[in-house]
């Protein structure tokens, strides 16, 4: 999912939510739960099917005062796609 115009979204069968007890975002699915680090949670909360990868990167860079996040975001999304956590809208 490295195309900057792709619009990633959390895949069917998964639900992203903040888990107060864990102190982080988690990805729930019928067989279990994936505890996400802060970066993964921030990326996945923006994967709604409305924003392109480029827009997600720009939003993250603005929100965190960072630059050059494109490669990291694309790498994470590629891994998430392989895990079937995300697909393209």
C-alpha positions, 0 to 999 in steps of 0.5 A: 500500500505504498501508493500515496493516493491509496486511502487505507482503512482498518479492514473488516473484522478488526476494530481499532479502539483506545483501551484505557486499561492498556494505556494504548490503542488496540486492534480487536478481532474475533481471535484476539487483540493486538496491542499497538505502540503509539506510532501504530495507533496514531497511523491507524486512527487516521486510516478511515478510508477518507484520507490518502497516504500522503494526507495521513503523512502530512497530518502526522508531520503537522501533529507531531512537528516532524518531517520525513515520515513518508517512508516510516508510514509506508513501511508500517502500512505495508506490514499492516496490509500483510497482516490484513489489518488494513485495506484500501478504500 
